Amino acid sequence: ASLIYTSSSTGKAKGVLIPESAIRNRLNWMWRCFPFDGDDVVVVQKSAALVAAAWEYFGGLLKGVPTLILTDDQLLDPDLLLSALIRHRVTRLFASPPILSGLIVAQKQHTETTS
């Protein structure tokens, strides 16, 4: 089982117990729908207490896929995050819109400084 916390979008965050069977079901579904390739590299950029954490932490590891765990600095700085994704050739990123927006801005700045 796993204890996760709601997003607190409607008030105080609440702890929710997720049974092991639900975690296994999610992993099996994701493996079927989004199978890994031989060259994939996964990145973990979520707290272990969030809903998508089981997939991020265990989806690749249980299939033998290299998995990058980011530092706090890389998680908080889009430039450092982009640099880590490029350096480690990450192919799988499960990210929220704010993270993606930060990466887009960082990529534009990176492109402008290297062209």
N, C-alpha and C positions, 0 to 999 in steps of 0.2 A: 504494500500500500504506500501511498504518498500523500503528504499533506501539502496542499497548495493554498494560495490566497487569492481571493477575488480581486478585481481591478480597483475596487473602491469607487467606481464611477457613480454609484448611487448612495454613497455614504461611507461608513467605516468598512475597511477590508475585513472579510470573514474567512476563516480557515475552513477548507472543505477537504474531507478525506476521500481520496480516489482509490478504489480497490485495485489490486494487482491485475485482476482480469480485464479491467478497463484499460490499464496501461499496456498490457499485452495486445489487446484488440487494436489499440491505436498504432502501436509499432507494426503489427502485422499488416494493417491496412495501408500505412504509409509505405512499407517495403513493397507491397503489391502495386500501389499506384505510382510510386516514385522510386523505382529501383535504382540502386547505385551502380555506377560504371567503375571500371578498374582504376581510373585516374582521379576519382572524386576525392575531395578533401572537405571535411565538414568543419564549421566553426560554431563554437558555443558562445553566445553573447547574451543569454538570458539568466536571470536568477533561477536557482533550482526550485524556488517556491512558486513559479508561475506555470500556467497550464501547459504551454508548449515545451517545457523543460525536459520532459521524459524523452521526447523525440530528439531534441538537440543534444542531450547528454548521452543517450543510449542508442539512438537510431543508427549512427555510424559505427560506434564502438562495438556493438554486438554483431555487426557484419564485417568487422575487421577493417573498417575505413579509417584512415588517419583523421584525427579530430583535434583541432586547434582550440585551446582554452585561452581566452584573451585576458590580459591584465586589466585592472581597473582603469589605468590611464588610457589604454586602447579603447575601452568601452565608452569613455567619456569624451574622447577627442576624435572627431570624424577623420582628421588627417592621419592620425596614428592608426585608426581602424582600417582606413583604406590601404595604408602602407602594409599593414599586417596581412590583409586579404591578398594583396598582390604578391608580397614576398613568399607567402606560404601556398600560393596558387589555389586558394579556396574556391570550390565550385558550388558549394551548398551553403546558403545563408537564409535563415528564416527570420526576417526582421520586421519591425513595426514601421509605419510610415515616417515617424520622426527620424529613425535611424537611416532609412533609405534617403530621406531628404538631405540629411547631413552628408551622406556618401555622394550624392549627386553634386552638391556644392563643392565638396573636397575634390571630386574628379574634375570638375570644370576648372578649379584653381590649379590643379596638377597639370591639366592639359595646357592651360595658358602659360604656365611657367616653363614647360618643356617644349613648346613649339616655337 
